[in-house]
Amino acid sequence: MAGAEDFFIGAVDQGTASTRFIIYDRHAKPVASHQMEFTQFYPETGWVEQDPLEILQSVRVCMEKALEKATAAGHDDVGAGLRAVGITNQRETTVVWSRSTGHPLFNAVVWMDGRTNDICHRLITQLPGGRNHFAPSCGLPINACLSALKIIWLLENVDTVKDAVDSGDAMFGTIDTWLIWNLTGGCSGGVHVTDCSNAARTMMMDLHTLEWDAAALDALGIPISILPKIISNSETVGVIADGWPLADTPISGCLADQHAAMLGQLCQNGEAKCTYGTGASILLNTGEQIVKSTHGLLTTVAYKLGPEAAADYALEGSIGIAGAAVQWLRDALGVIRTAAEVEAIAELVENSGGVYFVPAFNGLLAPWWRDDARGAFVGITRFTNRGHIARAVLEGICFRVNDVLTSMHKDAEDYGYSEFKTKDGKLLLRVDGSATLNNLLMQIQADLSGSPVVRSADIETSALGAAYAAGLAIGVWTKEQIFASRREKKVTIFSPKLSEENREKRNESWHKAVSRTFDLADLYSE
C-alpha cells in the first residue's frame, strides 16, 4: 500500500508472555521492533497472575528500543513521521486499579487462570439458563477464562478491591484499557475505554448493541460504574501523554489479539484463521450475521472498523494450551532445550507410535467445555521414546484445532452457510503466530483437518491488524486499500497428504483419548 508521502504507524502487541512494539512504514512493512518478556506468577495450582506495572514498563521499554532501532536502520524521521499507534492485547486478563492513585489493587488475573471454577459452578447451578444463561446476549457460555468471573472473584476475595468499588475509587479494565488509561495520562485525564472485541470477551457486553448488558451486570453483581466506555476498533481515543515515548501521537486502533490477527490476515466474510500462540484461537468471519453455535463454539465480534461502521461477527473456538505445551516440554520436562528443537525431535520418528497427548492442563475449552479434564498422555508403552512424545504434543495441538474446525463445519451446515469453503469443498485455514514457523506442525494440521493450511510470510499478524486499524482511523489508508493488499502478500500452502481412511481412524483414537481425561480435577495430590 502506498500513500502520498512517507509515514509510519506503531503497534503495541501485548501478549500473554511478552510485549512488542513494531513500527510499520506506509506500505505496512515492519521497519523496526523490540520485544521483551515479563514475569508470570503461579501462586497456587491453576492460578496465573502478572504485574500490571511490569507490563506497563515493558511497553515503555519496547517503544524506546524500537525507536532506537529504527533510527539506527536509517529512519531518522521516524519520531516525527509516526502518525498513530494501535494496540492489541491478550484478552480477558483482568486488572482493577485505583482511580485516585493509579496503582493496581491486585495483580492482573490472567485469562488462563482457573481460580474461578467454583464461581462458574455456582452460577451454572443458580441461574435458570445454566451454563448458557448469558449466551443469547453475549454469545458466551459461563467459563472461568472470562473477565466477569475474575471481577466477581476479586470482589469476593480481595478487601481492597471491594472497598474501592464501594467508595467509587475502583476502575476495571482488560489490558487494553489499562494501557490506554496510562498512556493517555493516567490520574491526570487518562481515557477509560475498551474496544468492542475486548468487551466481547468479558461476558458483560450485548453483541447486538455493543453496549454493556444491564441485565447481565445485575445478575452478576458487577457495578457499571467501574467499567470503561466501549468503542470501535478504529477511532482516535486520545493522544499519548507527556513523559512517554511518542508524546502527542494519537492512539487510534485497538483490538484484542485474536481479532487483530483476523484483520491482519485480512479475513472477510466466510474466511477463517487460526493464531497459534500460548493457546490457539480459530475464528470464522460471518459478516454482519450473528451465528449462534449449537456445536460448542462461541459467537463474538470479529471487528468494527469505525464508530459508524457495521460490525463483522465471527464464530470462535479457543484452545487453552497450544505453544504452552511446547514450553512445558522444554521448561518442566527437559525433553527439548529450545522450543524450535521440538520439530527436529518429532521428525526422528515417522508417527507418534500410538501415543496421544491431550493438552488439558486447566480443562478443555471449545467445543468440549470440560473444566474437570486434565492433561494426559494415552497409549505409552516401553517402545515410546522422546520423539514419540514430541510428535504427540504437536499432534495434540492440531487435533484440538481440528475439534474446532469440525464444529465450524457443523454450524455452517446448520445455517446453510457455505461461503467459507473452497471450490473443492474444503475449509481454507489461514494461520499465524510464532508456532507456525514449525513446518511439521503445519503439515500435521493440514493432514488431520484434511484442509489446506495457508501461512503468510508475516506470521505476526496481530500487530499488523492493530496497525491497519490505527492507519484507517486517521485516514492514511482506506479499507479498500487494506483488503486489496492481500494480493501482494507471499504465502506458503500446506496441502493434506493423509488418506481419508487414515484421518478418520486417527480422529476416532483422538476422541477416545479425550474421553479418558474427563473427571480428573479432584485427583489426590498430597
Disulfide bonds with the S-S distance in Angstrom:
none
